Amino acid sequence: QVTLVESGGRLAQAGGSLNLSCAASGGTFSAFAMGWFRQAPGKEREFVAGISWKGGAIYYSASVKGRFTISRDNTKNTVYLQMNSLKSEDTAVYYCAADPHHEIPRQGDADYRYWGQGTQVTVSS
């Protein structure tokens, strides 16, 4: 019943910015811990950022901390990932995910039940 749809991924230049959106339908969005993950070709899917029900608890991977910002708007059933100071190594497919059973987001992908289809982010040097 829960569907997640990412948007906003595109080609960007190094040092530039992008904002990704993830729109949720079905379920109760405000009761989902939400996370962003990414997967580059030939690499494992990795945690990027997570946010609790009301945004009071936020976590980032070391590789993006200080450059990316996760936020959510529960009135719009949407979670965002603002990406600044983009680097070539940020190139990946970005996925949003929802955990309907926990308030605090986890960093392991096995803890998330619902996943979006992904949106491609390509950063040129």
Buried (B, 14 or more C-beta within 10 A) or exposed (E): EBBBBBEBBEEBEEEEEBEBBBBBEEBEBEBBBBBBBBBBEEEEBBBBBBBBBEBEEBBBBEBBEEBBBBBBEBEEBBBBBBBBEBBEEBBBBBBBBBBBEBEEBBBEBEBBEBBBEBBEBBBEE
